[in-house]
Amino acid sequence: MKHENKVALVTGSSRGLGRNIALQLARSGADVIVTYRQRKEEGEAVVAEIQALGRRAIALQLDVSRVDTFETSPSC
């Protein structure tokens, strides 16, 4: 499946299964938002791998188990 002109958000993508999913999405043409909870360096390494594939990527710290830490927009 091709993911050209798509942006994927992959939670827990600094290592393991999430990392593999993020890289596969990038290989199929997606730009990827990489999230990590504590391992910033590993998240940034995945971003570098995705960028080496010619795709755009960014790493964001995110703990999906703590929604109280999410920023809200004025429309929420």
Sequence and secondary structure as in RCSB ss.txt:
>XXXX:A:sequence
MKHENKVALVTGSSRGLGRNIALQLARSGADVIVTYRQRKEEGEAVVAEIQALGRRAIALQLDVSRVDTFETSPS
C
>XXXX:A:secstr
   TT EEEETTTTSHHHHHHHHHHHHTT EEEEEESS HHHHHHHHHHHHHTT  EEEEE  TT GGGS   TT
 
